[in-house]
Amino acid sequence: MSVVHNLVTLRLVIHGRVQGVFFRDSMRREAQKLALTGWVRNRSNGTVEAVVQGKSADVDTITRWVRHGPELAQVGRVDIETAAGDYAGFEIL
């Protein structure tokens, strides 16, 4: 985990049935509830990629959430690695 200004920053790649199931918008809403910053986007290979930044406990909460995602998602696995950056809000790219 990268810790900048007491914030944790992680890059998540979510595999499975995660596109076309409102994953990005649902994740944005969850991140905003947790006061996380970063972004989420669809990738051309069918995965969803996100960078999340915030307090350790809140980043842990969203990391647990992405393992199941919204109701219609079927998450196969989540790759997690340290990331860097400084983000003002949470957006869908």
Order of alpha helices (4+ residues) and beta strands (2+ residues): beta-beta-alpha-beta-beta-alpha-beta-beta
